[in-house]
Amino acid sequence: MSQQTNWVPTTVNIDKPSAARMYDCLLGGSHNFAVDREFLEKILAVQPEAKRFAIMNRAFMRRVVLFMLDQGIRQFLDLGSGIPTVGNVHEIAQGVDPRARVVYVDNEHVAVAHGQLLLEDNDNAAIVQADITQPGLILTDYDTQRLLDFTKPIGLLAITIGHYVLPDQNPYGVFATYRDALPSGSYLAISHLTNDFATVKADELTEIMKSSQNNVCARGRDEVLRLFGDFELVDPGLVTTSQWRPELPDEDDAPERDGLYAGVAQKH
């Protein structure tokens, strides 16, 4: 029972499903509740590929971190990191270089509580509890400033977080603030739910998510590209998650099954 209370803060809302906890469930994690699993059944009834969306996105994140490490990046800011399940950013980065530094950001109480437990003995990683739509608070946070050197290139990860920033929350302004804070040589990685593919059923997913803690806004290709600002996309540009530098040849001829656009761009 004591282990249970470690990751379930008294402030957590277990009456409404959470995107972070549902993502954890899709990836086979255990930090979710019955309300999350029941809600996932509704999502899967509309979009049976939702688990593929999550798995392909997680694999994209891993390849992105390894790519950035290859480019010499040794510090990462992970926006909307969710619940740190196996194969998270600090495990990947510090597996290559133990000195790599990672700051996670999330506003979901379970994600933060579990992240704090996971990182309590890790001097080079921390989790900040904050809403990513408040970049000023995140960029000036004690742990952000302690771990990240903003005079050296940073890997900014916005993996499946942009679609949770709704139009009335000024998504392009929010992303611009983060981009402006990064020094030259930094990279920005984005994956984002799209409404460009009929098979994604973005309208239905948007409607369903209104009953959860996290509303979503799917966007088209041009809208997702705009989040990168004037950063230069690296090859292969903006594609779907499984199509971004796959480790093995992808025999799937329907990349829209990924559900998400994905890309990485560099600041010059």
C-alpha positions in Angstrom: 0.0 0.0 0.0 2.9 2.4 0.8 4.2 2.0 -2.8 0.7 2.8 -4.1 0.5 6.1 -2.2 4.0 7.1 -3.4 2.7 7.7 -6.9 -0.9 8.6 -6.2 -0.9 12.1 -4.7 -3.9 13.2 -2.8 -4.4 16.0 -5.4 -4.8 13.6 -8.3 -8.2 13.7 -10.1 -9.3 10.1 -10.6 -12.8 11.1 -11.7 -11.7 12.1 -15.1 -9.3 10.3 -17.4 -5.9 11.8 -18.1 -4.0 11.8 -21.4 -0.7 11.1 -19.6 -2.2 8.1 -17.8 -3.9 6.8 -20.9 -0.6 7.0 -22.8 1.1 5.1 -20.0 -1.6 2.4 -20.4 -1.2 2.2 -24.2 2.5 1.7 -23.7 1.9 -1.1 -21.2 2.6 0.9 -18.0 0.9 0.5 -14.7 0.5 4.1 -13.5 -3.1 4.5 -14.6 -6.6 4.0 -13.2 -9.8 2.2 -14.1 -11.3 5.5 -15.4 -8.4 5.8 -17.8 -8.7 2.2 -19.1 -12.4 2.5 -19.5 -12.0 5.8 -21.4 -9.4 4.2 -23.6 -11.9 1.5 -24.7 -14.1 4.3 -26.0 -11.2 5.8 -28.0 -10.2 2.4 -29.3 -13.8 1.8 -30.5 -13.5 4.9 -32.7 -9.8 4.6 -33.5 -8.5 1.0 -33.3 -5.0 2.3 -34.3 -4.6 4.4 -31.1 -2.1 1.9 -29.7 -0.1 2.0 -32.9 -0.1 5.8 -32.6 1.4 5.6 -29.2 4.0 2.9 -30.0 5.2 4.6 -33.2 5.4 7.9 -31.4 7.5 6.3 -28.6 9.8 4.8 -31.1 10.1 8.2 -32.9 11.1 9.8 -29.6 13.8 7.3 -29.0 15.3 7.8 -32.5 15.1 11.6 -32.1 17.1 11.5 -28.8 19.7 9.3 -30.3 19.9 11.5 -33.4 20.4 14.6 -31.2 23.0 12.8 -29.2 24.9 12.0 -32.4 24.8 15.8 -33.2 26.5 16.5 -29.9 23.4 17.5 -27.9 23.9 16.7 -24.2 21.0 18.5 -22.6 17.2 18.1 -23.2 14.0 19.9 -22.2 11.1 17.5 -22.6 7.7 19.3 -22.7 4.7 17.4 -21.6 6.8 14.4 -20.9 4.0 12.3 -19.3 4.6 9.4 -16.9 8.3 8.3 -17.2 7.9 4.8 -18.4 10.7 2.5 -19.6 12.7 3.9 -22.4 12.3 7.6 -21.3 14.6 10.4 -22.4 17.1 10.3 -19.5 17.6 6.6 -19.8 18.3 6.9 -23.5 20.5 10.0 -23.2 22.4 8.9 -20.1 22.9 5.4 -21.6 25.0 7.2 -24.2 26.6 9.8 -21.9 25.9 9.6 -18.1 26.6 13.4 -18.0 23.6 14.2 -20.2 21.1 16.4 -18.5 17.3 16.2 -18.8 14.5 18.4 -17.5 11.0 16.9 -17.8 7.9 19.1 -17.7 4.4 18.0 -17.0 1.3 19.2 -15.1 -0.2 15.8 -14.4 0.2 15.0 -10.8 0.8 11.2 -11.2 3.4 11.9 -13.9 5.2 14.4 -11.6 5.0 12.2 -8.5 6.3 9.1 -10.3 9.0 11.2 -12.1 10.2 12.6 -8.7 10.5 9.1 -7.3 12.3 7.8 -10.4 14.8 10.7 -10.4 15.4 11.2 -6.7 18.9 9.7 -7.0 19.7 11.2 -10.4 21.7 14.4 -10.1 21.4 15.1 -13.9 17.6 14.9 -14.3 14.6 16.6 -12.8 10.9 17.0 -13.4 9.1 20.4 -13.2 5.4 20.5 -12.5 4.0 23.2 -14.8 1.8 23.9 -17.8 3.8 24.0 -21.0 1.6 27.0 -22.1 3.6 29.1 -19.5 7.1 29.0 -21.0 8.3 31.9 -18.8 7.7 29.9 -15.7 9.4 26.8 -17.1 12.4 28.5 -18.6 13.1 30.4 -15.3 12.4 27.4 -13.0 15.1 26.6 -10.5 15.7 23.0 -11.9 15.7 24.2 -15.5 18.3 26.8 -14.8 20.3 24.4 -12.6 20.5 21.7 -15.2 20.4 23.4 -18.6 23.0 25.8 -20.0 21.2 28.1 -22.4 24.5 29.2 -23.9 25.0 25.7 -25.4 22.7 23.8 -27.8 19.6 22.1 -26.3 17.3 19.4 -27.5 13.7 20.6 -27.1 11.2 17.8 -27.3 7.6 18.6 -28.0 6.4 15.1 -28.5 2.6 14.7 -28.7 2.1 18.0 -26.7 1.3 20.6 -29.4 -2.2 19.2 -30.0 -3.0 19.8 -26.3 -2.4 23.6 -26.8 -5.7 24.9 -28.0 -6.2 27.8 -30.3 -7.2 30.2 -27.5 -3.9 29.4 -25.7 -1.8 31.0 -28.4 0.1 27.9 -29.5 2.3 29.7 -32.0 3.3 32.3 -29.5 4.0 29.6 -26.9 6.3 27.7 -29.3 8.0 30.9 -30.4 8.9 31.7 -26.8 10.6 28.3 -26.4 12.4 28.7 -29.8 13.6 32.2 -29.0 15.1 30.9 -25.7 17.2 28.3 -27.5 20.8 29.1 -28.6 22.0 28.4 -32.1 22.7 24.8 -32.8 19.7 23.6 -30.8 17.1 21.2 -32.1 13.3 21.1 -31.8 11.4 17.8 -32.2 7.6 17.7 -32.7 5.0 15.0 -33.1 1.4 16.2 -33.5 -2.0 14.7 -34.1 -3.2 15.6 -37.6 -6.6 15.9 -39.3 -5.1 15.5 -42.8 -5.9 11.8 -42.9 -9.5 10.6 -42.9 -8.3 7.3 -41.3 -7.2 9.2 -38.2 -10.8 10.3 -37.4 -9.5 13.4 -35.7 -12.9 15.0 -35.3 -14.2 12.0 -33.4 -11.2 11.9 -31.2 -11.4 15.6 -30.5 -15.0 15.2 -29.4 -14.3 12.2 -27.2 -11.4 14.0 -25.5 -13.7 16.7 -24.3 -14.9 14.3 -21.6 -11.3 13.9 -20.3 -8.9 16.3 -18.5 -7.2 17.1 -21.8 -8.9 18.6 -24.9 -7.1 18.3 -28.2 -6.7 20.2 -31.4 -5.6 18.2 -34.4 -3.8 20.3 -37.1 -3.0 20.1 -40.7 0.5 19.9 -42.2 1.0 23.7 -42.7 -0.1 24.4 -39.1 2.3 21.9 -37.7 5.1 23.3 -39.9 4.4 26.7 -38.4 5.3 25.5 -34.9 8.9 25.0 -36.1 9.1 28.7 -37.0 12.2 29.5 -39.0 14.1 26.4 -37.8 15.4 24.3 -40.6 13.9 20.8 -40.9 16.4 18.0 -41.2 15.8 15.1 -43.6 13.3 13.7 -44.2 11.4 16.8 -43.3 7.8 16.6 -41.9 6.6 13.0 -42.2 4.6 10.6 -40.0 6.3 9.0 -37.0 7.3 5.7 -38.5 8.7 7.4 -41.6 11.2 9.6 -39.7 14.6 7.9 -40.1 13.3 4.3 -39.4 16.0 1.9 -38.2 14.6 -0.8 -40.5 12.9 -0.4 -43.9 9.2 0.2 -43.4 7.1 -2.0 -45.6 3.9 -0.2 -44.5 2.5 1.7 -47.5 0.0 3.5 -45.4 2.0 5.9 -43.1 -1.2 7.8 -42.2 -1.9 4.9 -39.8 0.7 6.6 -37.5 -1.9 9.4 -36.9 0.8 11.9 -36.2 3.1 14.2 -38.1 6.7 14.2 -36.9 9.8 16.2 -37.6 13.0 17.6 -36.2 14.5 21.1 -37.0 17.6 23.0 -36.1 18.1 26.6 -35.1 20.9 28.3 -37.0 
